[in-house]
Amino acid sequence: MNVFLRRPVVYVAAGALVLLGLSQARTAKADPYQLPIASSGPVQSVAAPAPATVALQQLAQQVGYATFTSPNWHVGTVRHMVMFQYKKNSTGAQRAEVTARFLHLAQDSRRPDGKSVVASIETGLQISGEGTDEGLQQAFFVTFRSEGDRNYYVGKPVITDPAFFDPAHEAFKEFAKPYLEKVVTFDYDVTVVSEPAGSAKKIAAKHSHH
């Protein structure tokens, strides 16, 4: 008899625990900041910087940002190639705005003393039929007069001090980011020029002047 009398007590206690659990669940949903960290999903790891990035970061720290971004650092023609793949939901107007703002960096990218950083910018849409475009749709070809100008223009992730990188280019990157699916960059010093009229012409090696 005592056993049967105890069963309702057990049921009542169990019911109370269930109600308490539901109440806590509702409270947790209403205040997500009290949820355990694990409930927010898997932790995303940050990709390690590319070896070329690390090498330039180390060089910049070694010689100092002022020297590394000087217009006289490694004087000579430098090409900065940038290729975009736009997000599918980006509109024609948004892509046109990205293009216009990129091209306007030829005027907007300037040092604190007002001197321009970019020699020229050109752009065009992908028209190759070779099938190796990897989905890239538009290219920009930026020319600089020195590696120092390129370094000042590009800025992050190599240069982290805002006093030594171009605020106009940084603002453009933040504007364009929501519309871009993929970005590929490739920089090079012009070392050899080949022309139809003669043999390939080698360009003199660069030297820093500071």
Buried (B, 14 or more C-beta within 10 A) or exposed (E): EEEEEEEEEEEEEEEEEEEEEEEEEEEBEEEEEEEEEEEEEEEEEEEEEEEEEEEBBEEBEEBEBEBBBBBBBBBBBBBBEBBBBBEEEBEEEBBEBBBEBBBEBBEBBBBEEEEBBBBEBEBEEBEEEEEEBEEBBBBBBBBBBBBBBBBBBBBEEBBEEEEBBBEBBBEBBEEBEEBBBEEEEEBEBEEEEEEEEEEEEEEEEBEBEE
